[in-house]
Amino acid sequence: MFLNKIRTLAILLASIISFQSCESHLDVVPDSAPTIDNAFTLRNEAEKYLFTCYSYLPKNGDVRFNIAMLAGDEIWKNDITLDDVSNFEIAKGNQRAGNPLVNVWDGNSYGAGPNNNFDIFDGIRHCNIFIEKMTDRNNARDLDELERTRWIGEVEFLKAYYHYYLLRMYGPIPIIDKNIPIEASTDEINVYRAPFDECVSYISDLLDQSAEKLPESIEDITNELGRITKPIALGIKAKLLTMAASPLFNGNPDYVGFVDSQGTALMNTTYDPQKWRKAADAALAAIQSAEASGNSLFYFEQNQFDLSETTLTKLSIRQAITERWNPEIVWSNPNSRTTNLQYYCMVPVSADYNHTLAQKILSPPLKMAKLFYTKNGVPINEDKTLNFTNETELRLATAEDSYNIEEGFQTARINFDREPRFYADLGFDGSTFYKRDSPSKSDENTWVIRAKYNDYAGSNAGVLYNVSGYYIKKLVDWRMTNSTGEPYRSYAWPEIRLADLYLLYAEALNEAEGPTANVLEYANRVRQRAGLEGIAESWTNFSVNPSKYTTKEGMREILHQERLIELAFEGQRFWDLRRWKKASEELNKDITGWNYLGVTQEEYYQIRTLELQKFVAPRDYLWPLSENTLLQNPNLVQNPGW
């Protein structure tokens, strides 16, 4: 597969057939003119440089590299394990301007060892070299013209994506359309940050340019899965334009006076409603391209185990992430594998599991458990038929609950009467955890989590302990086994799912037109797969605010929560809260969970505060530039508040 080629060039520059990811970003071609020239003499050599450009894709299936997983509030951990993950310090309010955490601008990035520096601008530099050399038809003369065009399109996408990645973090950035020559003057080297809207236009145009050259889908699935296609380029364009239309960047008064050293305004603080129309059009184009290429929402098919509808729905939700190259995934990043991530998420489901195999150290806070809807498809504070006000109230599970909670088990009331995504995504004390190796060979009498301190999934296992009482089931493939060999089936990290695009389109269209029938249709497609009634039915029948969905403002709130639920634990919440300007609200709430030190039921079901989270607005919405960068280039200016 394509992953093998990236890995080969990064490690050996020779063929291997492993499915394990490379552990470092390696420039295949050293920085010297003769070597650069030699890199493009033949097709084979040029292909190596193509994979160098790919090798800078962030490894988002790894908590060390996916900024959003541990820098926000949807996943917490203890202070002992993964102590080299600097992202977590951002979540605790310890970002700094002197030597910023996760500094991808300079390449002093993750604080996770000498091989984990990650310089996005270096990736852009390689993309520029590739495009320049491959545009010259005198290079790689043995390369077919159609293939040359496709390769250029792939690298144009990568160049656009790397600019987008920086833009999302830093706001206005320098546009590096061509590499600066070594002999350039100081004035040429000291670039300026381009205004935000100019950056958006540049990246959008480059994505369009690349999309014209890219294939609709991958035909050679044996060797090329993971290569960039047209739906991927259009999907990133949709994400870019939705971000640009959102409150953080569209008419944000916090950025009045944000100018560069020449006095040029770097943010347009006048709200432009047409940005939402452009975002909606881009999202629809991405959806149509993806569906025309065969993408569809993933549904887990009935098999020899004769599973209940409850379990089939939960597996449809889980395996939409973990099933390799399933039809819902528009873009999987083969540069990022997920074996370690599954180790960190998995919880022991019997006394036979050792805690090294199932480390359960990634802990969703209690606020994430509250986020999910009731079984009636509305928020827990809106359901007029159910009462969740007493958070420490306990209830005994009955036979009716048995596919989600063990019959006869007493657990928190908040764990009852919830939607299928709650039970698919989260594990908790008393919850079932169906996997293919179920001891009953069915989803009846299957694995059950026991999570109090001295239980087999409890937090008495040295440094490998959960701090909230909730566990992430969503990211663990259902084939996981209690084996010391290969317990986890690794999958490439899904960067874009079709459900993501559906919800982007519904959000942008609601902002552009209000709650039209199309807004409901695309949001309801995701809800239907999640086993829920449509928005209109759910709110009309069960909400204390039954007409909420009929206004733009009400539908906005509904769609925001729908997105946070559907994409939970996938690294989207962190960026969505920022672009919506909701981070200052959500990231100043306490991080809480059950008392993981509790031995008895009375001790365990007490709410424990893990962190008094702190987010300073508007400062923390954008990354700081390092003091060293600002000293080296006086034309750059610092982000507001830093």
C-alpha positions as CSV (number, residue, x, y, z in Angstrom):
1,M,0.0,0.0,0.0
2,F,0.9,3.7,-0.3
3,L,1.9,3.7,3.4
4,N,4.6,1.2,2.7
5,K,6.2,3.6,0.1
6,I,6.2,6.5,2.6
7,R,7.7,4.3,5.2
8,T,10.3,2.8,2.9
9,L,11.6,6.1,1.9
10,A,11.6,7.5,5.4
11,I,13.4,4.6,6.9
12,L,15.3,2.5,4.3
13,L,14.7,4.0,0.8
14,A,14.0,0.4,-0.2
15,S,10.9,-1.8,-0.3
16,I,9.3,-3.2,2.8
17,I,5.8,-4.5,3.4
18,S,5.1,-3.4,7.0
19,F,1.9,-1.7,8.1
20,Q,3.6,0.0,11.0
21,S,4.1,3.8,10.8
22,C,7.5,5.5,10.6
23,E,8.6,7.1,13.8
24,S,10.3,10.2,12.3
25,H,9.8,12.7,9.6
26,L,12.8,12.3,7.3
27,D,13.7,14.4,4.4
28,V,14.6,11.8,1.8
29,V,16.5,14.4,-0.2
30,P,19.3,16.4,1.6
31,D,19.5,20.1,1.1
32,S,22.1,20.4,-1.6
33,A,21.7,21.5,-5.2
34,P,23.4,18.4,-6.9
35,T,21.2,16.0,-4.9
36,I,18.1,18.0,-5.6
37,D,18.9,17.8,-9.4
38,N,19.5,14.1,-9.2
39,A,16.2,13.6,-7.4
40,F,14.3,14.4,-10.5
41,T,16.3,12.7,-13.2
42,L,14.1,9.6,-13.3
43,R,10.5,8.7,-12.4
44,N,11.6,6.5,-9.6
45,E,13.7,9.2,-8.0
46,A,11.0,11.8,-8.4
47,E,8.5,9.4,-6.7
48,K,10.8,9.3,-3.7
49,Y,10.6,13.1,-3.4
50,L,6.8,12.9,-3.8
51,F,6.7,10.7,-0.7
52,T,8.9,13.1,1.2
53,C,6.2,15.7,0.7
54,Y,3.6,13.3,2.0
55,S,5.8,12.5,5.1
56,Y,5.0,15.9,6.7
57,L,1.3,15.0,7.2
58,P,0.6,15.2,10.9
59,K,0.3,11.9,12.7
60,N,-3.2,12.6,14.1
61,G,-3.8,9.1,15.2
62,D,-1.2,9.6,18.0
63,V,-2.0,11.7,21.1
64,R,1.5,13.1,21.0
65,F,0.9,14.7,17.6
66,N,-2.8,15.3,17.5
67,I,-2.9,18.7,19.2
68,A,-6.6,18.5,19.7
69,M,-6.8,15.2,21.6
70,L,-5.1,16.4,24.9
71,A,-4.9,20.2,24.6
72,G,-8.6,20.7,25.1
73,D,-11.3,19.2,27.3
74,E,-12.7,16.1,25.7
75,I,-9.9,13.7,26.9
76,W,-8.0,14.0,30.2
77,K,-5.2,11.9,31.7
78,N,-3.2,11.4,34.9
79,D,0.0,13.4,35.4
80,I,2.3,10.4,35.3
81,T,1.7,8.5,32.1
82,L,2.6,10.1,28.8
83,D,4.5,12.7,30.6
84,D,6.3,13.8,27.4
85,V,3.1,15.0,25.8
86,S,3.3,18.8,25.8
87,N,-0.2,19.1,24.4
88,F,-1.6,18.3,27.8
89,E,0.1,21.4,29.3
90,I,-1.9,23.6,27.0
91,A,-5.1,22.1,28.4
92,K,-3.9,23.0,31.8
93,G,-3.3,26.6,30.8
94,N,0.5,26.5,30.6
95,Q,1.1,27.7,27.0
96,R,3.8,30.3,26.8
97,A,5.2,32.8,24.3
98,G,8.9,32.4,25.1
99,N,9.1,28.8,23.9
100,P,5.6,27.8,22.8
101,L,4.3,24.3,23.3
102,V,3.6,22.4,20.0
103,N,5.5,25.0,18.0
104,V,5.1,23.8,14.5
105,W,6.0,27.2,13.1
106,D,9.7,26.7,14.1
107,G,9.7,22.9,14.3
108,N,10.3,22.8,18.0
109,S,7.1,20.9,18.3
110,Y,6.0,18.3,20.7
111,G,8.4,17.8,23.5
112,A,8.3,14.1,22.9
113,G,11.9,13.3,22.1
114,P,14.5,14.4,19.6
115,N,12.7,12.7,16.6
116,N,9.4,14.5,17.1
117,N,10.1,18.0,15.9
118,F,7.7,18.9,13.2
119,D,8.4,21.9,10.9
120,I,5.4,22.6,8.7
121,F,7.3,25.3,6.7
122,D,9.9,22.7,5.9
123,G,7.2,20.5,4.4
124,I,6.0,23.5,2.3
125,R,9.6,24.1,1.1
126,H,9.8,20.5,-0.2
127,C,6.4,20.9,-1.9
128,N,7.7,24.0,-3.7
129,I,10.8,22.2,-4.8
130,F,8.7,19.3,-6.1
131,I,6.3,21.5,-8.0
132,E,9.1,23.6,-9.6
133,K,11.1,20.6,-10.7
134,M,8.1,18.6,-12.0
135,T,6.7,21.5,-13.9
136,D,9.9,21.4,-16.0
137,R,9.2,18.6,-18.5
138,N,13.0,18.1,-18.9
139,N,13.0,16.4,-15.5
140,A,11.9,12.8,-15.1
141,R,11.4,12.3,-18.8
142,D,10.4,8.7,-18.3
143,L,7.3,9.8,-16.4
144,D,3.9,9.6,-18.1
145,E,2.3,13.0,-18.6
146,L,-1.0,12.0,-16.9
147,E,1.0,10.7,-13.9
148,R,3.1,13.9,-13.8
149,T,-0.1,16.0,-13.7
150,R,-1.5,13.9,-10.9
151,W,1.7,14.1,-8.8
152,I,1.7,17.8,-9.2
153,G,-1.9,18.0,-8.1
154,E,-1.1,15.8,-5.0
155,V,1.7,18.1,-3.9
156,E,-0.4,21.2,-4.6
157,F,-2.9,19.7,-2.2
158,L,-0.2,19.0,0.4
159,K,1.1,22.6,0.1
160,A,-2.4,23.9,0.5
161,Y,-3.0,21.6,3.5
162,Y,0.2,22.6,5.3
163,H,-0.8,26.3,4.9
164,Y,-4.3,25.5,6.2
165,Y,-2.8,23.6,9.2
166,L,-0.8,26.7,10.1
167,L,-3.7,29.1,9.5
168,R,-6.0,27.2,11.8
169,M,-3.4,27.5,14.6
170,Y,-1.8,30.9,14.1
171,G,-4.4,32.9,12.2
172,P,-2.6,35.1,9.5
173,I,0.5,33.4,8.2
174,P,3.2,34.2,5.5
175,I,2.2,32.7,2.2
176,I,5.1,30.7,0.8
177,D,4.2,30.3,-2.8
178,K,7.8,29.9,-3.9
179,N,11.0,29.2,-2.0
180,I,13.2,32.1,-1.1
181,P,16.6,31.7,-2.8
182,I,19.7,31.2,-0.6
183,E,21.2,34.4,-2.0
184,A,18.1,36.5,-1.2
185,S,18.5,39.8,0.6
186,T,17.4,40.3,4.2
187,D,14.4,42.2,3.0
188,E,13.3,39.2,0.9
189,I,13.9,36.7,3.8
190,N,12.0,38.7,6.4
191,V,8.5,37.9,5.1
192,Y,5.3,39.4,6.4
193,R,2.1,37.7,7.6
194,A,-0.6,37.9,4.9
195,P,-4.0,39.1,6.0
196,F,-6.3,36.2,7.0
197,D,-8.7,36.5,4.1
198,E,-5.9,36.6,1.6
199,C,-4.5,33.4,3.1
200,V,-7.9,31.8,2.8
201,S,-8.2,32.8,-0.9
202,Y,-4.7,31.6,-1.7
203,I,-5.3,28.1,0.0
204,S,-8.8,27.8,-1.6
205,D,-7.5,28.6,-5.1
206,L,-4.6,26.1,-4.6
207,L,-7.1,23.4,-3.5
208,D,-9.2,24.1,-6.6
209,Q,-6.1,23.9,-8.7
210,S,-5.1,20.6,-7.2
211,A,-8.6,19.1,-7.5
212,E,-8.6,19.5,-11.2
213,K,-5.5,17.3,-11.5
214,L,-6.5,14.6,-9.0
215,P,-8.4,11.3,-9.6
216,E,-11.9,10.9,-8.3
217,S,-11.0,7.8,-6.5
218,I,-8.1,5.3,-6.0
219,E,-8.2,2.5,-8.6
220,D,-5.0,0.7,-7.5
221,I,-6.2,-0.1,-3.9
222,T,-3.3,-2.4,-3.3
223,N,-0.6,0.2,-3.7
224,E,-2.2,3.6,-3.5
225,L,-4.7,3.8,-0.7
226,G,-4.1,7.0,1.2
227,R,-3.0,9.0,-1.8
228,I,-4.9,12.3,-2.3
229,T,-8.1,12.4,-4.4
230,K,-10.4,15.1,-5.6
231,P,-13.0,14.5,-2.8
232,I,-10.2,15.0,-0.2
233,A,-9.1,18.3,-1.7
234,L,-12.8,19.5,-1.8
235,G,-13.3,18.3,1.7
236,I,-10.4,20.3,3.1
237,K,-11.7,23.3,1.1
238,A,-15.0,22.9,2.8
239,K,-13.3,22.8,6.2
240,L,-11.2,25.9,5.3
241,L,-14.2,28.0,4.2
242,T,-16.4,26.9,7.1
243,M,-13.6,28.0,9.5
244,A,-13.2,31.3,7.7
245,A,-17.0,31.9,7.9
246,S,-17.1,31.1,11.7
247,P,-17.2,33.8,14.4
248,L,-13.5,33.5,15.4
249,F,-12.5,34.8,11.9
250,N,-15.6,36.4,10.5
251,G,-16.3,39.9,12.0
252,N,-14.5,39.2,15.3
253,P,-14.2,42.6,17.2
254,D,-11.4,41.1,19.3
255,Y,-9.0,41.6,16.4
256,V,-9.6,45.3,15.8
257,G,-6.1,46.8,15.8
258,F,-4.4,43.6,14.9
259,V,-2.0,45.0,12.3
260,D,1.5,44.2,11.1
261,S,4.6,46.3,11.3
262,Q,3.5,48.2,8.2
263,G,0.1,49.0,9.6
264,T,-1.8,46.4,7.4
265,A,-4.8,45.0,9.1
266,L,-4.4,41.2,9.5
267,M,-8.1,40.5,10.3
268,N,-11.2,41.8,8.6
269,T,-13.4,42.6,11.6
270,T,-16.5,43.3,9.5
271,Y,-18.9,40.3,9.4
272,D,-19.5,38.9,5.9
273,P,-22.6,36.6,5.6
274,Q,-21.5,35.6,2.1
275,K,-18.7,33.6,3.6
276,W,-21.3,31.1,4.9
277,R,-22.8,30.8,1.4
278,K,-19.3,30.0,0.0
279,A,-18.8,27.5,2.8
280,A,-22.1,25.8,2.1
281,D,-21.4,25.6,-1.6
282,A,-18.0,24.1,-0.9
283,A,-19.3,21.5,1.5
284,L,-22.0,20.4,-0.9
285,A,-19.5,20.1,-3.7
286,A,-17.3,18.0,-1.4
287,I,-20.3,15.8,-0.5
288,Q,-21.3,15.3,-4.2
289,S,-17.8,14.5,-5.2
290,A,-17.4,12.0,-2.3
291,E,-20.7,10.3,-3.0
292,A,-20.0,10.1,-6.7
293,S,-16.8,8.3,-5.8
294,G,-18.6,5.7,-3.7
295,N,-18.6,7.2,-0.2
296,S,-21.6,6.5,2.0
297,L,-22.3,6.3,5.7
298,F,-21.0,3.1,7.3
299,Y,-23.5,0.5,8.6
300,F,-22.2,-2.6,10.3
301,E,-23.8,-5.7,8.6
302,Q,-25.4,-8.5,10.5
303,N,-23.1,-11.6,10.7
304,Q,-23.0,-15.1,12.1
305,F,-23.3,-13.8,15.6
306,D,-27.0,-12.7,15.1
307,L,-26.5,-9.4,16.9
308,S,-29.3,-7.3,18.3
309,E,-30.3,-4.0,16.6
310,T,-28.8,-2.2,19.6
311,T,-25.4,-3.7,19.1
312,L,-25.5,-3.3,15.3
313,T,-26.1,0.4,15.8
314,K,-23.3,0.7,18.3
315,L,-20.9,-1.1,15.9
316,S,-22.0,1.0,13.0
317,I,-20.9,4.1,15.1
318,R,-17.6,2.6,16.3
319,Q,-16.5,0.9,13.2
320,A,-17.2,4.0,11.1
321,I,-13.8,5.1,12.6
322,T,-11.9,1.9,13.0
323,E,-12.9,-0.2,10.0
324,R,-10.1,0.2,7.5
325,W,-10.9,2.1,4.4
326,N,-14.6,1.8,5.0
327,P,-16.9,3.7,2.6
328,E,-17.6,6.6,5.0
329,I,-13.9,7.6,5.2
330,V,-13.2,10.2,2.6
331,W,-9.6,10.6,3.8
332,S,-7.5,8.2,5.9
333,N,-3.9,9.3,6.6
334,P,-1.6,6.3,6.2
335,N,1.2,8.3,7.8
336,S,-0.6,7.8,11.1
337,R,-1.4,4.4,12.6
338,T,-3.5,3.8,15.7
339,T,-2.0,0.8,17.6
340,N,-0.8,2.9,20.5
341,L,-3.9,4.9,20.6
342,Q,-6.0,1.8,21.1
343,Y,-3.7,0.6,23.9
344,Y,-4.2,3.9,25.7
345,C,-8.0,3.7,25.2
346,M,-8.8,0.1,25.9
347,V,-10.1,-0.9,29.4
348,P,-9.6,-4.4,30.9
349,V,-12.9,-6.3,30.5
350,S,-12.0,-9.2,32.7
351,A,-9.5,-10.2,35.4
352,D,-7.5,-11.9,32.7
353,Y,-6.5,-8.6,31.1
354,N,-3.3,-7.1,32.3
355,H,-3.1,-3.3,32.4
356,T,-0.2,-3.0,30.0
357,L,-2.4,-4.5,27.3
358,A,-5.4,-2.3,28.1
359,Q,-4.0,0.8,29.7
360,K,-7.3,2.9,29.8
361,I,-5.3,6.1,30.5
362,L,-7.3,8.4,28.2
363,S,-10.2,9.5,30.3
364,P,-13.3,11.5,29.0
365,P,-14.4,14.0,31.7
366,L,-17.9,13.9,33.1
367,K,-18.8,16.9,30.9
368,M,-18.4,14.6,27.8
369,A,-20.8,12.1,29.3
370,K,-23.3,14.8,29.8
371,L,-22.9,16.0,26.2
372,F,-24.6,13.1,24.6
373,Y,-28.4,13.1,24.1
374,T,-31.0,11.2,25.9
375,K,-32.5,8.1,24.2
376,N,-35.1,10.6,22.8
377,G,-32.5,12.5,20.8
378,V,-32.4,15.8,22.8
379,P,-30.0,17.2,25.4
380,I,-30.3,15.9,28.9
381,N,-31.3,19.3,30.2
382,E,-34.1,19.6,27.6
383,D,-35.8,16.3,27.8
384,K,-39.3,16.9,29.4
385,T,-39.8,13.1,30.0
386,L,-36.5,12.3,31.8
387,N,-34.8,13.9,34.9
388,F,-31.0,14.0,35.1
389,T,-30.7,16.7,37.7
390,N,-29.3,14.5,40.5
391,E,-25.8,13.6,39.1
392,T,-24.9,11.2,41.9
393,E,-28.2,9.3,41.9
394,L,-27.9,5.6,41.3
395,R,-30.2,3.1,39.5
396,L,-30.4,-0.6,39.1
397,A,-30.1,-2.0,35.5
398,T,-33.0,-4.1,34.3
399,A,-33.3,-6.6,31.4
400,E,-34.3,-3.7,29.2
401,D,-30.9,-2.2,29.7
402,S,-28.9,-5.4,29.3
403,Y,-27.3,-4.7,25.9
404,N,-25.8,-1.5,27.4
405,I,-25.5,-2.1,31.1
406,E,-25.3,-5.5,32.9
407,E,-28.6,-6.5,34.3
408,G,-28.7,-6.1,38.1
409,F,-25.8,-3.7,38.2
410,Q,-26.2,-0.4,40.0
411,T,-24.6,2.6,38.3
412,A,-25.1,6.3,38.0
413,R,-28.4,7.5,36.8
414,I,-26.7,9.6,34.1
415,N,-25.6,6.3,32.4
416,F,-29.2,5.3,31.8
417,D,-31.7,6.4,29.1
418,R,-29.0,7.7,26.7
419,E,-28.6,7.6,23.0
420,P,-26.7,4.9,21.1
421,R,-23.6,7.0,20.6
422,F,-23.2,7.4,24.3
423,Y,-23.0,3.6,24.7
424,A,-20.9,3.1,21.5
425,D,-18.4,5.8,22.4
426,L,-18.1,5.4,26.2
427,G,-17.4,2.7,28.7
428,F,-18.1,3.0,32.4
429,D,-18.6,1.0,35.6
430,G,-21.2,-1.7,34.8
431,S,-21.3,-1.0,31.0
432,T,-21.1,-3.8,28.4
433,F,-18.2,-3.8,25.9
434,Y,-19.1,-6.1,23.0
435,K,-16.1,-7.3,20.9
436,R,-15.8,-10.1,18.4
437,D,-14.2,-12.4,21.1
438,S,-17.3,-12.1,23.4
439,P,-17.2,-15.0,25.8
440,S,-20.8,-15.8,25.0
441,K,-20.2,-15.7,21.3
442,S,-23.0,-13.1,21.1
443,D,-23.9,-9.7,22.5
444,E,-25.8,-11.3,25.3
445,N,-23.8,-11.9,28.5
446,T,-20.8,-10.2,26.9
447,W,-17.8,-8.4,28.4
448,V,-18.7,-6.0,31.3
449,I,-16.5,-3.3,32.8
450,R,-15.9,-3.2,36.5
451,A,-14.2,0.1,37.3
452,K,-14.1,0.7,41.1
453,Y,-10.6,1.1,42.5
454,N,-10.0,-2.6,43.3
455,D,-11.9,-4.0,40.3
456,Y,-10.1,-5.5,37.3
457,A,-10.6,-2.2,35.3
458,G,-9.9,0.0,38.4
459,S,-7.2,2.5,38.9
460,N,-5.0,0.4,41.2
461,A,-2.5,-0.6,38.5
462,G,0.5,1.7,39.1
463,V,0.8,4.5,36.7
464,L,-1.8,3.1,34.2
465,Y,-5.0,4.5,35.6
466,N,-8.1,6.3,34.5
467,V,-9.0,9.5,36.2
468,S,-12.6,10.1,35.3
469,G,-14.4,6.7,35.4
470,Y,-15.2,6.9,31.7
471,Y,-13.4,5.0,28.9
472,I,-13.1,5.5,25.2
473,K,-14.6,2.6,23.3
474,K,-15.1,4.5,20.1
475,L,-11.5,4.3,18.9
476,V,-10.9,0.6,19.6
477,D,-11.5,-1.8,16.7
478,W,-14.0,-4.5,17.6
479,R,-11.5,-7.3,16.7
480,M,-9.3,-6.4,19.8
481,T,-8.3,-9.6,21.6
482,N,-6.6,-10.4,24.9
483,S,-3.4,-11.5,23.2
484,T,0.3,-10.7,23.8
485,G,1.0,-11.0,20.1
486,E,-1.1,-8.5,18.1
487,P,-4.1,-7.6,20.2
488,Y,-5.0,-4.6,18.1
489,R,-5.8,-4.3,14.4
490,S,-4.3,-1.0,13.4
491,Y,-6.1,1.4,11.1
492,A,-5.1,4.6,9.3
493,W,-6.3,7.7,11.1
494,P,-9.5,9.0,9.4
495,E,-9.0,12.7,8.7
496,I,-12.4,13.3,7.0
497,R,-15.6,11.2,7.3
498,L,-18.7,11.8,5.2
499,A,-20.6,12.4,8.4
500,D,-18.3,15.3,9.1
501,L,-19.1,16.8,5.7
502,Y,-22.8,16.3,6.2
503,L,-22.7,18.3,9.4
504,L,-20.5,21.0,7.9
505,Y,-23.0,21.5,5.1
506,A,-25.9,21.6,7.5
507,E,-24.2,24.1,9.7
508,A,-23.1,26.4,6.8
509,L,-26.5,26.2,5.1
510,N,-28.3,27.1,8.3
511,E,-26.1,30.2,8.7
512,A,-26.7,31.1,5.0
513,E,-30.4,30.3,4.7
514,G,-31.8,29.4,8.1
515,P,-33.3,26.0,9.1
516,T,-34.4,24.8,5.6
517,A,-35.4,21.3,4.7
518,N,-31.9,20.5,3.4
519,V,-30.4,21.5,6.7
520,L,-32.6,19.0,8.4
521,E,-32.0,16.3,5.8
522,Y,-28.2,16.3,6.1
523,A,-28.2,16.5,9.9
524,N,-30.8,13.7,10.0
525,R,-28.7,11.4,7.9
526,V,-26.2,11.3,10.7
527,R,-28.8,11.0,13.4
528,Q,-30.5,8.1,11.5
529,R,-27.3,6.1,11.5
530,A,-27.0,6.9,15.2
531,G,-30.4,5.3,15.8
532,L,-32.2,8.5,16.5
533,E,-35.4,10.2,15.2
534,G,-35.0,13.3,13.1
535,I,-34.5,16.7,14.7
536,A,-38.1,17.9,14.1
537,E,-39.6,14.8,15.6
538,S,-37.3,14.7,18.6
539,W,-37.7,18.3,19.6
540,T,-41.4,18.4,18.9
541,N,-42.1,15.4,21.0
542,F,-39.5,15.5,23.8
543,S,-37.9,18.9,24.2
544,V,-39.0,21.6,26.7
545,N,-38.3,24.0,23.8
546,P,-40.2,22.2,21.0
547,S,-39.9,25.0,18.4
548,K,-36.1,25.4,18.9
549,Y,-35.2,23.9,15.5
550,T,-37.4,26.4,13.6
551,T,-35.1,29.4,14.2
552,K,-31.5,29.9,12.9
553,E,-30.2,30.5,16.4
554,G,-31.9,27.4,17.8
555,M,-30.8,25.2,14.9
556,R,-27.3,26.6,15.3
557,E,-27.2,25.3,18.9
558,I,-28.6,22.0,17.8
559,L,-26.1,21.5,15.0
560,H,-23.2,22.5,17.2
561,Q,-24.1,19.8,19.8
562,E,-24.8,17.3,17.0
563,R,-21.3,17.9,15.7
564,L,-19.6,17.7,19.1
565,I,-21.4,14.3,19.7
566,E,-20.8,12.7,16.3
567,L,-17.1,13.7,16.2
568,A,-16.3,13.2,19.9
569,F,-12.8,12.0,20.6
570,E,-11.7,12.5,16.9
571,G,-9.8,15.7,17.6
572,Q,-12.5,18.0,16.1
573,R,-14.0,19.5,19.3
574,F,-10.8,21.5,20.0
575,W,-11.0,23.3,16.7
576,D,-14.8,23.7,16.6
577,L,-14.9,25.3,20.0
578,R,-12.4,27.8,18.8
579,R,-13.9,28.7,15.5
580,W,-17.3,29.1,17.2
581,K,-15.7,31.3,19.9
582,K,-17.1,28.9,22.5
583,A,-13.7,27.9,23.9
584,S,-13.6,30.7,26.4
585,E,-16.9,29.3,27.9
586,E,-16.2,25.6,27.7
587,L,-12.5,25.6,28.6
588,N,-13.1,27.6,31.7
589,K,-15.3,24.9,33.2
590,D,-13.9,22.4,35.8
591,I,-12.7,19.0,34.6
592,T,-14.5,16.5,36.7
593,G,-15.1,12.7,36.9
594,W,-16.1,10.0,39.3
595,N,-13.9,9.3,42.3
596,Y,-11.5,6.8,40.7
597,L,-10.0,6.1,44.2
598,G,-13.4,4.9,45.5
599,V,-13.6,1.2,46.6
600,T,-17.2,1.1,47.6
601,Q,-20.2,2.2,45.6
602,E,-20.7,5.1,47.9
603,E,-17.1,6.3,47.6
604,Y,-16.9,5.8,43.8
605,Y,-20.0,7.7,42.8
606,Q,-18.8,11.0,44.1
607,I,-17.8,13.8,41.7
608,R,-14.1,14.6,41.9
609,T,-12.5,17.8,40.4
610,L,-9.5,17.0,38.3
611,E,-8.5,20.4,37.1
612,L,-9.7,24.0,37.3
613,Q,-9.2,24.6,33.6
614,K,-8.2,28.1,32.4
615,F,-8.6,29.7,29.0
616,V,-7.7,33.4,28.5
617,A,-9.6,35.1,25.7
618,P,-8.8,36.3,23.2
619,R,-5.2,35.3,23.7
620,D,-5.6,31.6,23.8
621,Y,-7.6,31.3,20.6
622,L,-4.4,31.6,18.5
623,W,-1.0,30.1,19.1
624,P,1.9,32.5,20.0
625,L,4.9,33.0,17.8
626,S,8.1,32.3,19.7
627,E,10.2,35.2,20.9
628,N,13.1,33.8,18.9
629,T,11.0,33.9,15.7
630,L,10.1,37.5,16.3
631,L,13.7,38.5,17.0
632,Q,14.9,36.8,13.8
633,N,12.2,38.5,11.6
634,P,11.2,41.9,12.8
635,N,8.5,42.1,10.1
636,L,6.5,39.5,12.0
637,V,4.1,40.6,14.8
638,Q,2.9,38.6,17.8
639,N,-0.7,37.4,18.1
640,P,-3.0,39.4,20.3
641,G,-2.6,38.9,24.0
642,W,0.8,37.3,23.8
